[in-house]
């Protein structure tokens, strides 16, 4: 069994501080617990794992297992996250503004989106995406993007897969180097203290980089426009030509951007993979879990999704409003977090 941690990384949001019910079994380097969180006893927190409860609350039951670089978050002030007992979440997965019932297994690189309910004892296959407001039946294996029921689980199968996932989590690298310092940052910016920034990372006014992000600008500059936000555990790597991101653009949780260009007033959804040479022009909405191909040029004014990415709709006024609202909300989060600091557990 892992040694009990000497301290926890706890951060308040406004007047709200995390409530941890008993010392976790492990809390590895780079983890962070933020805001209106209640965390049950016997939790296991991998390196760089994040539970962030700023706009709404997160409640997590006992014996929760959260893998390396995984993220739990809410949807602004509209939708909380509730996770029941004995839930296991793999590396680089995202559980966002949803309900996950007891004994669920969420494997590596999965995304569970807003308003969804994952039934007790269900298993979500690695790399799957649960679309918003989905209902995943209990006791079933689900997979794909969007996630669909594949078959009923055999007796003991979910428990065996949970044990295997927890063993992988515990065998993963426990290190998480942090260097939360940009080359230049305008007024009103926020860089969380568990990030790692290398090279020429520049932030315009009101921009923010959240917990666990890794930005590599050693080959070329990474430039964040005004009120741009890069959400928890995203990884950005610039090429020789740099990686510019325009104003009022959101890069969602656990996104991979590699040597690409992202315009203004865009949203790149949770868990997306944007390949080298991709061009995302102004006013583009990339749905969660989307994968682009190297050198792909998206068309602005559209909603893109799929693997590989394809146009699936237009960027109507409702979606434009979501993009601008998200940028504004994150600017507000950044204002609240600046100077709040961390409290040792």
Phi, psi and omega per residue, in radians:
X1 nan 2.499 -3.129
X2 -1.132 2.587 3.081
X3 -1.167 2.577 3.103
X4 -1.239 2.433 -3.069
X5 -1.247 2.586 3.099
X6 -1.259 -0.533 -3.100
X7 -2.714 2.811 3.067
X8 -1.991 2.614 3.028
X9 -1.587 1.783 -3.124
X10 -2.001 2.341 3.112
X11 -2.298 2.293 3.103
X12 -1.367 2.636 2.941
X13 -2.137 2.040 -2.988
X14 0.917 -2.153 -3.120
X15 -1.635 0.069 -3.018
X16 -1.686 2.267 3.079
X17 -2.108 2.586 3.119
X18 -1.087 2.514 3.048
X19 -1.962 2.021 -3.100
X20 -1.922 2.073 -3.042
X21 -1.606 1.409 -3.104
X22 1.669 2.527 -3.103
X23 -1.084 2.306 3.044
X24 -1.059 2.722 3.044
X25 -1.137 -0.592 3.071
X26 -2.683 2.584 3.019
X27 -2.537 1.624 -2.972
X28 -1.378 2.975 -3.057
X29 -0.943 2.449 3.033
X30 1.425 -0.019 3.080
X31 -1.230 2.825 3.055
X32 -2.660 2.417 3.084
X33 -2.126 2.131 -2.924
X34 -2.265 2.302 2.858
X35 1.338 -2.410 -2.940
X36 -1.423 1.052 -3.061
X37 -1.914 2.379 2.870
X38 -2.054 2.056 -3.076
X39 -1.961 2.154 -3.099
X40 -1.228 2.965 -3.096
X41 -1.193 2.666 3.019
X42 1.319 0.416 3.136
X43 -1.263 2.713 3.046
X44 -2.245 2.109 -3.022
X45 -2.065 2.003 -3.126
X46 -1.298 2.954 3.123
X47 -1.025 2.308 3.096
X48 1.240 0.151 3.122
X49 -1.327 2.524 -3.012
X50 -2.276 2.309 2.904
X51 -2.161 1.986 -3.015
X52 -2.166 2.106 -3.077
X53 -2.195 1.298 -3.119
X54 -1.698 -1.139 -3.095
X55 -1.216 -0.452 3.128
X56 -2.529 -3.045 -3.071
X57 -1.697 2.760 2.967
X58 -2.194 2.266 3.066
X59 -2.170 2.198 -3.051
X60 -2.232 2.284 -3.136
X61 -1.358 -3.080 -3.050
X62 -1.213 2.723 3.026
X63 1.044 0.743 3.078
X64 -1.422 2.420 -3.128
X65 -2.191 2.085 -3.034
X66 -2.170 2.072 -3.004
X67 -1.341 3.059 -3.099
X68 -1.004 2.228 3.066
X69 1.160 0.298 3.099
X70 -1.503 2.734 -3.014
X71 -2.314 2.358 2.971
X72 -2.111 2.242 -3.105
X73 -2.596 3.112 -3.102
X74 -2.047 -3.133 3.057
X75 -1.991 1.629 3.105
X76 0.814 -2.319 3.099
X77 -1.778 0.276 -3.024
X78 -1.718 -0.567 -2.973
X79 -2.588 2.130 3.111
X80 -1.429 -3.103 2.979
X81 -2.166 2.268 3.113
X82 -2.200 2.119 -3.127
X83 -2.121 2.181 -3.071
X84 -1.482 -2.941 -2.970
X85 -1.276 2.601 2.966
X86 1.055 0.613 3.084
X87 -1.513 2.435 -3.132
X88 -2.088 2.212 -3.109
X89 -2.168 2.283 -3.059
X90 -1.481 3.122 -3.099
X91 -1.078 2.443 3.020
X92 1.092 0.289 3.077
X93 -1.502 2.791 3.099
X94 -2.264 2.247 3.044
X95 -2.033 1.981 -2.885
X96 -2.284 1.972 2.940
X97 0.932 0.933 -3.028
X98 -2.587 -3.118 3.063
X99 -2.081 2.251 3.130
X100 -2.150 2.036 -3.038
X101 -1.463 3.118 -2.947
X102 -1.079 2.544 2.976
X103 1.145 0.373 3.077
X104 -1.357 2.567 3.051
X105 -2.053 2.098 3.086
X106 -1.973 1.858 -3.014
X107 -1.358 3.107 -3.042
X108 -0.942 2.491 2.980
X109 1.140 0.287 3.066
X110 -1.415 2.777 3.019
X111 -2.307 2.196 3.061
X112 -2.017 2.095 -2.929
X113 -1.834 3.069 -2.868
X114 -0.955 2.339 3.041
X115 1.349 0.054 -3.135
X116 -1.408 2.768 3.051
X117 -2.275 2.156 3.112
X118 -1.831 2.051 -3.020
X119 -1.197 2.752 -3.063
X120 -1.001 2.379 3.068
X121 1.248 0.177 3.091
X122 -1.324 2.773 3.115
X123 -2.231 2.188 3.133
X124 -1.834 2.032 -3.036
X125 -1.175 2.558 -3.079
X126 -0.887 2.387 3.074
X127 1.425 0.067 -3.093
X128 -1.409 2.752 3.083
X129 -2.204 2.106 3.074
X130 -1.614 1.953 -3.086
X131 -1.191 2.774 -3.106
X132 -0.959 2.486 3.043
X133 1.104 0.429 3.075
X134 -1.382 2.775 3.037
X135 -2.192 1.954 -3.124
X136 -1.740 2.152 -3.033
X137 -1.164 2.564 3.102
X138 -1.138 2.605 2.987
X139 1.200 0.308 -3.091
X140 -2.056 2.681 2.916
X141 -1.541 2.212 3.127
X142 -2.093 2.571 3.119
X143 -2.835 2.848 3.090
X144 1.809 -3.131 3.119
X145 -2.415 1.653 0.167
X146 -1.350 2.685 3.135
X147 -1.156 2.363 3.118
X148 -2.306 2.712 3.065
X149 -1.175 2.301 -3.131
X150 -1.793 -0.746 3.126
X151 -3.022 2.902 3.022
X152 -1.285 2.504 3.096
X153 -1.331 2.478 3.067
X154 -1.256 2.731 3.086
X155 -0.968 2.253 3.134
X156 1.405 -0.103 -3.082
X157 -1.166 -0.778 -3.127
X158 -1.096 -0.720 3.131
X159 -1.117 -0.690 3.124
X160 -1.165 -0.723 3.121
X161 -1.188 -0.628 3.077
X162 -1.099 -0.779 3.136
X163 -1.095 -0.707 3.125
X164 -1.159 -0.715 3.114
X165 -1.110 -0.794 3.135
X166 -1.087 -0.638 3.093
X167 -1.146 -0.705 3.081
X168 -1.107 -0.767 3.111
X169 -0.996 -0.789 -3.062
X170 -1.262 -0.443 3.116
X171 -1.461 -0.199 -3.084
X172 -1.211 2.811 3.137
X173 -0.985 2.213 -3.121
X174 -1.534 -0.098 -3.123
X175 -1.444 2.656 3.067
X176 -2.704 1.438 -3.083
X177 -1.109 2.444 -3.115
X178 -2.170 2.417 2.992
X179 -2.653 1.563 -2.989
X180 -1.604 1.025 -3.113
X181 -2.366 2.090 3.112
X182 -1.507 2.735 3.066
X183 -1.131 -0.652 3.037
X184 -2.668 2.513 -3.117
X185 -2.534 2.154 3.111
X186 -1.301 3.121 -3.134
X187 -1.106 2.580 3.009
X188 1.327 0.350 3.115
X189 -1.632 2.878 3.091
X190 -2.465 2.273 3.039
X191 -2.233 2.022 -3.119
X192 -1.154 2.665 -2.962
X193 -1.421 -0.036 3.064
X194 -1.840 0.270 3.063
X195 -1.428 2.906 2.978
X196 -2.306 1.978 3.133
X197 -1.951 2.203 3.135
X198 -2.184 2.304 3.099
X199 1.474 -2.660 -2.973
X200 -1.567 1.504 3.070
X201 -1.820 2.140 -3.058
X202 -2.136 2.326 -3.115
X203 -2.064 2.202 3.016
X204 -1.405 3.041 -3.037
X205 -0.976 2.306 3.063
X206 1.364 0.028 3.128
X207 -1.310 2.748 -3.113
X208 -2.554 2.556 3.077
X209 -2.224 2.177 -2.929
X210 -1.777 3.122 -2.919
X211 -0.976 2.413 3.021
X212 1.382 -0.040 -3.103
X213 -1.195 2.585 3.108
X214 -2.195 1.956 -3.135
X215 -2.006 2.077 -3.098
X216 -1.952 1.777 -3.120
X217 -1.998 0.559 -3.116
X218 -1.307 -0.514 3.118
X219 -1.565 -0.539 -3.139
X220 -2.769 2.786 -3.048
X221 -1.238 2.536 2.918
X222 -1.889 2.122 -3.054
X223 -2.131 2.142 3.125
X224 -1.811 2.164 3.131
X225 -1.264 3.057 -3.100
X226 -1.006 2.314 3.095
X227 1.089 0.234 3.010
X228 -1.205 2.496 3.071
X229 -2.285 2.386 3.067
X230 -1.982 1.990 -2.954
X231 -1.514 2.950 -2.928
X232 -0.818 2.379 2.988
X233 1.120 0.387 2.990
X234 -1.460 2.651 -3.079
X235 -2.174 2.103 -3.118
X236 -2.094 2.253 3.128
X237 -2.264 2.106 -3.124
X238 -1.576 2.574 2.946
X239 -1.648 -2.934 -3.084
X240 -1.085 -0.491 3.138
X241 -1.499 0.011 3.138
X242 1.485 3.037 3.130
X243 -2.358 1.597 3.129
X244 -1.533 2.490 3.059
X245 -2.248 2.242 -3.019
X246 -1.353 3.041 -3.117
X247 -1.147 2.590 3.065
X248 1.039 0.502 3.109
X249 -1.801 2.482 3.103
X250 -1.956 2.230 2.952
X251 -1.851 1.963 -2.997
X252 -1.206 -3.141 -3.135
X253 -1.077 2.480 2.954
X254 0.959 0.695 3.059
X255 -1.619 2.550 3.028
X256 -1.953 2.053 3.031
X257 -1.986 2.160 -3.107
X258 -2.183 1.926 2.976
X259 0.829 0.996 -3.065
X260 -2.304 -3.079 3.111
X261 -2.277 2.304 3.139
X262 -2.220 2.217 -3.071
X263 -1.424 -2.872 -3.127
X264 -1.516 2.689 3.065
X265 0.968 0.757 3.093
X266 -1.944 2.805 2.958
X267 -2.319 2.144 3.068
X268 -1.872 1.944 -2.916
X269 -1.238 2.838 -3.072
X270 -0.882 2.349 3.018
X271 1.262 0.190 3.126
X272 -1.282 2.724 3.100
X273 -2.183 1.915 -3.077
X274 -1.842 1.938 -2.977
X275 -1.328 2.839 -3.125
X276 -0.984 2.415 3.100
X277 1.438 -0.053 3.117
X278 -1.163 2.439 3.046
X279 -2.045 2.089 3.076
X280 -1.940 1.855 -3.060
X281 -1.326 3.055 3.102
X282 -0.915 2.597 2.984
X283 1.039 0.961 3.115
X284 -2.231 2.428 3.139
X285 -2.033 2.044 3.124
X286 -1.856 2.045 -3.049
X287 -1.194 2.754 3.137
X288 -0.983 2.455 3.062
X289 1.352 0.160 -3.128
X290 -1.302 2.510 3.034
X291 -2.111 2.205 3.009
X292 -1.644 2.927 3.075
X293 -1.800 2.709 -3.120
X294 -0.955 2.276 3.099
X295 1.360 0.094 -3.100
X296 -1.195 2.396 3.094
X297 -1.968 1.964 3.120
X298 -1.405 2.757 3.081
X299 -1.720 2.303 -3.140
X300 -1.211 2.838 3.130
X301 1.351 0.256 -3.087
X302 -2.276 2.805 2.949
X303 -1.700 2.239 -3.130
X304 -2.033 2.546 3.080
X305 -2.807 3.003 3.073
X306 1.773 3.053 -3.114
X307 -2.392 1.589 0.162
X308 -1.417 2.891 -3.071
X309 -1.106 2.452 3.069
X310 -2.560 2.718 3.107
X311 -1.221 2.271 -3.118
X312 -2.185 0.058 3.119
X313 3.075 3.100 3.094
X314 -1.769 2.723 3.088
X315 -1.472 1.490 -3.099
X316 -1.337 3.141 -3.062
X317 -1.123 -0.595 3.117
X318 -1.095 -0.795 -3.131
X319 -1.222 -0.653 3.053
X320 -1.034 -0.693 3.104
X321 -1.115 -0.679 3.095
X322 -1.067 -0.756 -3.126
X323 -1.054 -0.861 -3.094
X324 -1.223 -0.639 3.105
X325 -1.111 -0.752 -3.126
X326 -1.068 -0.750 3.100
X327 -1.079 -0.730 -3.136
X328 -1.182 -0.729 3.127
X329 -1.095 -0.742 -3.141
X330 -1.193 -0.573 3.019
X331 -1.083 -0.642 3.067
X332 -1.180 -0.746 3.055
X333 -0.983 -0.782 -3.105
X334 -1.069 -0.735 3.106
X335 -1.068 -0.726 -3.115
X336 -1.187 -0.595 -3.046
X337 -1.459 -0.462 -3.116
X338 -1.047 2.173 3.119
X339 1.426 -0.114 3.125
X340 -1.229 -0.606 3.080
X341 1.208 -2.950 -3.141
X342 -2.082 2.717 3.106
X343 -2.086 2.146 3.102
X344 -1.064 2.512 3.118
X345 -1.594 nan nan
